[in-house]
């Protein structure tokens, strides 16, 4: 770009723009915060324009910075990919996401790529931790249960999960008892993320319940619920067979079922990797039928 003598300044600018923070950009680039600040100031001096406005937490790009990012992002990402093209093409594709979805839907969908000779390394975990690891370069793609807030990532809607309120048949008589919320609740975390979302959407109020059992894997939650341990809220794709065979019953059928949209999130600069593109495109195509 005319007026800019060092591409590293543009790379630093783009990292700050995407991360929304000097601190986060420094971590991403593996350099010190003062170095990032100095490079941003040097670029501002060369361009004769302010790029960021400091906020109590992070920075806000100026209108000029938005335009600059649009102009430099694709070329810089392409250069970054070319710098380590040999290493990228030789290494496995690194995919991460929720354990249940990866095991029940994603792993079978990836079988054709494995038969082609591709290597894939799968990591299971919770969204916040996985997105942080994506930011630091530990993954290429993450299936996220929420839209990432950081501009450091590119993301596309992946699949829509419908949630259902279920229990073994012996619990069905409790509904719609006022004591329903006092029945044993089986969930995967103490803060009840899925159940609370369901309650807000289906009943318009806050769920007041303490879990009787927490299992950090929805497959375990499903097994305990089928065994009669209590009630739970699960993605329909996980318990469709149990509902069809009567091993579980749906305790409530709202007019508009509660849902959540998952996102396929990609680390910047990996689009030049044919393996990453193949995994991404195959998963997006497969998810249309889920």
HUVEN-V222168 format. One record per pair of residues at least 12 apart in sequence whose ideal C-beta (glycine too) atoms are under 10 Angstrom apart, sorted by the first residue. I is the first residue (numbers start at 1). J is the second residue. D is the distance in whole Angstrom. If there is no record, write none. Layout:
# HUVEN-V222168
i = [I;I]
j = [J;J]
d = [D;D]
This chain:
# HUVEN-V222168
i = [1;1;1;1;1;1;2;2;3;3;3;3;3;4;4;4;4;4;4;5;5;5;6;6;6;6;7;7;7;7;8;8;8;8;8;9;9;9;9;9;9;9;9;9;9;10;10;10;10;10;10;10;10;10;10;11;11;11;11;11;11;11;11;12;12;12;12;12;12;12;12;12;12;12;12;12;13;13;13;13;13;13;13;13;13;13;13;13;13;13;13;13;14;14;14;14;14;14;14;14;14;14;14;15;15;15;15;15;15;15;15;15;15;16;16;16;16;16;16;16;16;16;16;16;16;16;16;16;16;17;17;17;17;17;17;17;17;17;17;17;17;17;18;18;18;18;18;18;18;18;18;18;19;19;19;19;19;19;19;19;20;20;20;20;20;20;20;20;20;20;20;21;21;21;21;21;21;21;21;21;22;22;22;22;22;22;22;22;22;23;23;23;23;24;24;24;24;24;24;24;25;25;25;25;25;25;27;27;27;28;28;28;28;28;30;30;37;40;40;40;43;43;44;44;44;47;47;47;48;49;49;49;49;49;49;50;50;50;50;51;51;51;51;51;52;53;61;69;73;73;73;73;74;76;76;77;77;77;77;77;77;78;78;78;79;79;80;80;80;80;81;81;81;81;81;81;81;82;83;84;84;84;85;85;87;88;88;88;88;88;88;88;88;89;89;89;89;90;90;91;91;91;91;91;92;92;92;92;92;92;92;93;93;93;93;93;93;93;93;93;93;93;93;93;93;93;93;93;93;93;94;94;94;94;94;94;94;94;94;94;94;94;94;94;94;94;94;94;95;95;95;95;95;95;95;95;95;95;95;95;95;95;95;95;96;96;96;96;96;96;96;96;96;96;96;96;96;96;96;96;96;96;96;97;97;97;97;97;97;97;97;97;97;97;97;97;97;97;97;97;97;98;98;98;98;98;98;98;98;98;98;98;98;98;98;98;99;99;99;99;99;99;99;99;99;99;100;100;100;100;100;100;100;100;100;100;100;100;101;101;101;101;101;101;101;101;101;101;101;101;101;102;102;102;102;102;103;103;103;103;104;104;104;104;104;104;105;105;105;105;105;105;105;105;105;106;106;106;106;106;106;106;106;106;107;107;108;109;109;109;109;109;109;109;109;110;110;110;110;110;110;111;112;112;112;113;113;113;113;113;116;118;118;118;118;119;120;120;120;120;120;121;121;122;123;123;123;124;125;125;125;126;126;126;126;126;127;127;127;127;127;127;127;127;127;128;128;128;128;129;130;130;130;130;130;131;131;131;131;131;131;131;131;131;132;133;134;134;134;134;134;134;134;134;135;135;135;135;135;135;136;137;137;137;138;139;139;139;139;140;140;140;140;140;140;140;140;140;140;140;141;141;141;141;141;141;141;141;141;142;142;142;142;142;142;143;143;143;143;143;143;143;143;144;144;144;144;144;144;145;145;145;145;145;145;145;145;146;146;146;146;146;147;147;147;147;148;148;150;151;152;152;152;153;153;153;153;153;154;154;154;154;154;154;154;154;155;155;155;155;155;156;156;156;156;156;156;157;157;157;157;157;157;158;158;158;158;158;158;158;158;158;158;158;159;159;159;159;159;159;159;159;159;159;159;159;159;159;160;160;160;160;160;160;161;161;161;161;161;161;161;161;161;161;161;161;161;162;162;162;162;162;162;162;162;162;163;163;163;163;163;163;163;163;163;163;163;163;163;163;163;164;164;164;164;164;164;164;164;164;164;164;164;164;164;164;164;164;164;164;164;165;165;165;165;165;165;165;165;165;165;165;165;165;165;165;165;165;165;166;166;166;166;166;166;166;166;166;166;166;166;166;166;166;166;166;166;166;167;167;167;167;167;167;167;167;167;167;167;167;167;167;167;167;168;168;168;168;168;168;168;168;168;168;168;168;168;169;169;169;169;169;170;170;171;171;171;171;171;171;171;171;171;171;172;172;172;172;172;174;174;175;175;175;175;175;176;176;180;180;180;180;181;181;181;181;181;181;181;181;182;182;182;183;183;183;183;183;184;184;184;184;184;184;184;184;184;184;184;184;185;185;185;185;185;185;185;185;185;185;185;185;185;186;186;186;186;186;186;186;186;186;186;186;186;186;186;186;186;186;186;187;187;187;187;187;187;187;187;187;187;187;187;187;187;187;187;188;188;188;188;188;188;188;188;188;188;188;188;189;189;189;189;190;190;190;191;191;192;192;192;192;192;192;193;193;194;194;194;194;194;194;194;194;195;195;195;195;195;195;195;196;196;197;197;197;197;198;198;198;198;198;198;198;198;198;199;199;200;201;201;201;201;201;201;202;202;202;202;202;202;202;202;203;203;203;207;209;211;211;212;212;212;212;213;213;213;213;215;215;218;218;218;218;218;218;219;219;221;221;221;221;222;222;222;222;222;222;222;223;225;225;225;225;226;226;226;226;226;227;228;231;231;231;231;232;232;233;233;233;234;235;235;235;236;236;236;237;262;264;264;264;264;264;266;266]
j = [46;47;68;71;72;75;46;47;43;46;47;48;49;42;43;46;47;68;72;42;43;46;39;42;43;46;72;75;76;79;29;31;39;42;43;38;39;40;41;42;43;44;45;46;47;39;43;68;69;71;72;73;75;76;79;25;29;39;72;76;77;79;80;25;26;28;29;31;35;36;37;38;39;40;42;43;25;36;39;40;42;43;44;47;51;52;61;65;68;69;72;76;65;68;69;72;73;76;77;80;151;152;268;27;28;29;31;36;39;40;76;152;268;28;29;36;37;39;40;43;51;52;58;59;61;65;69;151;152;40;51;52;59;61;65;66;68;69;72;73;151;152;61;69;73;135;150;151;152;153;154;268;36;58;59;135;150;151;152;153;52;55;57;58;59;60;61;149;150;151;152;33;36;52;55;57;58;59;150;152;34;35;36;37;40;52;54;58;59;36;57;58;59;36;58;59;132;135;150;152;37;39;40;58;59;152;132;135;136;135;136;137;152;268;136;137;52;52;59;65;65;68;62;64;65;64;65;68;64;62;63;64;65;67;68;62;63;64;65;64;65;66;68;69;65;65;151;151;151;154;268;269;271;268;269;154;268;269;270;271;272;269;271;272;269;272;268;269;270;272;268;269;270;271;272;273;276;272;269;269;272;273;272;273;273;140;269;270;272;273;274;275;276;272;273;274;275;119;275;119;121;140;273;275;118;119;120;121;122;140;275;110;113;118;119;120;121;122;139;140;141;270;273;274;275;276;277;278;279;280;119;120;121;122;123;133;134;137;138;139;140;141;142;267;270;275;276;279;107;110;120;121;122;123;139;140;141;142;143;264;276;279;280;283;121;122;123;124;125;127;129;130;131;133;134;138;139;140;141;142;143;144;265;122;123;124;125;126;127;130;139;141;142;143;144;145;158;262;264;265;283;124;125;126;127;130;142;143;144;145;161;188;217;218;235;262;122;123;124;125;126;188;216;217;218;219;124;188;217;218;219;220;221;222;234;235;237;238;124;143;145;158;159;161;218;235;237;238;262;287;290;122;123;124;125;143;122;124;217;219;218;219;235;237;238;290;143;159;237;238;283;286;287;289;290;120;122;143;279;282;283;286;287;290;120;122;286;279;282;283;285;286;287;289;290;122;278;279;282;283;286;282;278;282;286;275;278;279;282;283;278;274;275;278;279;275;140;141;275;278;279;139;140;139;138;139;142;217;139;142;216;145;188;189;193;216;142;143;144;145;146;148;262;263;265;144;145;146;148;142;142;143;144;145;265;144;146;148;149;150;152;153;155;265;150;267;148;150;152;153;265;266;267;268;148;150;152;153;267;268;267;267;269;270;267;265;266;267;270;265;266;267;269;270;271;273;275;276;279;280;264;265;266;267;270;276;279;280;283;155;263;264;265;266;267;158;159;262;263;264;265;283;287;158;261;262;263;264;265;158;161;193;194;260;261;262;263;260;261;262;263;265;261;262;263;265;263;265;265;268;265;267;268;263;265;266;267;268;263;264;265;266;267;268;270;271;262;263;264;265;266;263;264;265;266;280;284;261;262;263;264;284;287;261;262;263;264;265;280;283;284;286;287;290;235;237;260;261;262;263;264;283;284;286;287;288;289;290;259;260;261;262;287;290;194;234;235;236;237;238;257;258;259;260;261;262;290;234;235;236;237;240;257;258;259;260;194;195;197;198;201;202;233;234;235;236;254;257;258;259;260;198;232;233;234;235;236;237;238;239;240;243;248;249;250;251;252;253;254;257;258;180;195;198;199;202;203;231;232;233;234;249;250;251;252;253;254;257;258;186;222;225;226;231;232;233;234;236;238;239;242;243;247;248;249;250;251;252;180;183;184;185;186;225;226;228;229;230;231;232;248;249;250;251;224;225;226;227;228;229;230;231;242;246;247;248;249;228;246;247;248;249;228;249;183;184;225;228;229;230;231;248;249;251;231;248;249;250;251;231;251;231;249;250;251;252;251;252;209;231;251;252;195;199;203;207;208;209;210;231;208;209;210;209;212;230;231;251;209;210;211;212;213;224;225;228;229;230;231;232;207;209;210;211;212;213;214;225;229;230;231;232;233;211;212;213;214;215;220;221;222;223;224;225;227;229;230;231;232;233;234;209;211;212;213;214;215;216;218;221;224;225;230;231;232;233;234;211;213;214;215;216;217;218;219;220;221;232;234;211;214;215;216;210;211;214;211;214;207;209;210;211;214;233;233;260;218;221;232;233;234;235;258;260;207;209;211;231;232;233;234;209;233;233;258;259;260;232;233;234;252;254;257;258;259;260;233;258;258;254;256;257;258;259;260;233;252;253;254;255;256;257;258;252;254;258;233;231;230;232;224;229;230;231;225;229;230;232;229;232;232;233;234;235;238;239;234;238;233;234;238;239;234;235;238;239;242;247;248;242;239;242;247;248;239;242;245;247;248;247;247;248;249;251;252;248;251;251;252;258;248;259;260;262;250;257;259;290;287;279;280;283;284;287;279;280]
d = [9;9;8;7;7;9;10;10;10;5;6;8;10;10;7;6;7;10;9;9;10;7;8;8;8;8;9;9;7;7;9;10;7;10;10;10;5;8;10;6;4;9;10;7;9;9;7;8;10;10;5;10;9;6;10;10;8;9;9;6;10;9;8;7;9;10;6;8;8;6;10;9;4;6;9;7;9;9;8;6;10;5;9;9;6;9;9;8;7;8;8;9;10;9;6;6;6;6;8;10;10;9;8;9;5;5;9;8;10;10;10;8;9;9;9;7;9;9;6;10;8;7;9;7;8;9;10;10;10;10;8;8;9;6;6;8;8;5;9;8;6;9;10;8;8;9;7;4;4;8;10;7;10;8;9;8;6;7;5;10;9;9;9;5;6;8;8;8;6;6;8;10;10;10;9;8;4;6;9;10;9;10;5;6;8;8;9;8;6;8;10;8;10;10;8;10;10;7;8;8;10;10;9;10;9;9;10;8;7;6;7;8;7;10;9;10;10;7;9;10;10;9;10;10;10;8;10;8;10;7;10;5;8;10;8;5;10;7;8;7;4;10;7;9;6;9;9;8;10;10;8;10;9;9;8;10;6;5;9;7;8;8;9;6;9;10;8;4;9;8;10;6;7;7;3;7;10;7;9;9;10;10;7;8;10;9;9;8;7;5;9;8;8;9;7;7;7;9;10;8;9;9;9;8;8;4;6;5;10;9;8;9;8;7;7;5;7;10;9;6;7;9;7;10;4;6;9;8;5;9;10;8;5;8;7;9;9;9;7;5;5;7;9;9;9;10;9;10;10;8;6;7;5;7;7;7;5;8;8;10;9;6;9;8;9;7;4;7;6;9;9;5;9;7;7;8;5;9;7;5;7;9;9;8;8;7;8;10;8;7;9;8;6;3;7;9;9;8;9;9;10;7;8;8;8;9;10;7;9;7;10;10;9;8;10;8;10;10;4;8;9;10;8;6;8;8;9;9;7;4;6;10;9;9;9;8;9;6;9;6;9;9;8;8;9;8;8;9;8;10;9;6;9;6;10;7;9;8;9;7;9;8;10;7;7;10;10;8;7;10;9;8;8;10;6;10;8;7;10;10;7;8;9;10;9;7;9;10;7;6;9;4;8;9;9;9;10;7;7;8;9;10;10;7;10;8;6;7;6;10;8;10;6;7;8;8;10;10;8;10;7;9;9;10;8;7;9;9;10;9;10;8;10;8;10;9;8;9;5;5;6;9;9;9;9;9;9;9;10;10;5;8;7;10;9;6;9;6;9;8;9;7;10;7;10;10;8;9;9;7;6;8;5;10;9;7;6;8;8;10;10;7;9;10;9;9;9;7;10;10;7;6;10;5;10;7;8;5;8;9;6;7;6;8;8;7;6;6;8;9;9;8;5;8;8;6;9;6;8;6;8;8;9;8;10;6;5;8;5;10;8;9;10;6;9;6;8;8;8;8;7;10;8;9;5;9;7;5;9;9;10;8;7;9;5;7;7;7;10;9;7;5;8;7;9;8;10;4;7;4;7;7;6;8;8;9;7;5;8;6;8;9;9;8;5;5;4;9;10;7;7;10;5;9;10;9;9;8;5;9;9;9;9;9;4;8;10;5;5;7;5;8;9;9;9;10;4;7;7;9;10;9;6;5;8;7;9;10;7;4;8;10;5;7;5;9;6;9;7;5;8;9;5;7;6;7;10;7;5;7;7;8;9;7;6;8;5;10;9;7;9;7;9;10;5;9;8;9;10;7;9;10;8;6;9;7;10;7;8;5;9;10;7;5;5;9;9;10;9;10;9;6;9;7;6;7;6;9;10;6;8;7;10;5;7;6;6;9;10;8;9;10;9;6;9;8;9;7;4;7;7;6;9;6;10;7;6;7;4;8;9;9;9;10;7;6;8;9;7;8;8;5;6;9;6;9;9;7;10;7;6;10;8;7;10;10;5;9;7;8;8;9;9;10;5;7;9;8;9;8;8;9;10;9;10;7;6;5;10;9;10;8;9;9;8;6;5;9;9;10;8;4;7;9;10;9;6;3;7;9;9;5;7;5;6;8;9;10;9;6;6;7;9;7;7;5;8;7;9;5;9;9;5;5;9;5;5;7;4;9;9;9;5;9;8;6;8;10;9;6;10;10;9;10;6;8;10;9;10;6;6;5;7;6;10;8;6;9;10;8;6;9;7;9;6;6;9;10;6;7;9;7;9;9;10;10;8;9;8;5;8;8;9;8;6;7;8;9;7;5;10;9;9;8;6;9;7;10;5;10;9;9;9;5;10;10;8;9;8;7;8;8;4;8;10;9;6;9;4;9;8;8;6;8;8;10;9;10;9;9;9;7;5;10;9;6;7;9;10;10;9;10;6;7;6;9;10;7;9;7;9;10;6;10;6;6;7;10;8;10;8;8;9;7;8;6;10;5;6;9;10;10;10;6;10;9;10;10;10;8;9;10;8;10;9;8;9;6;8;9;6;6;6;8;10;7]
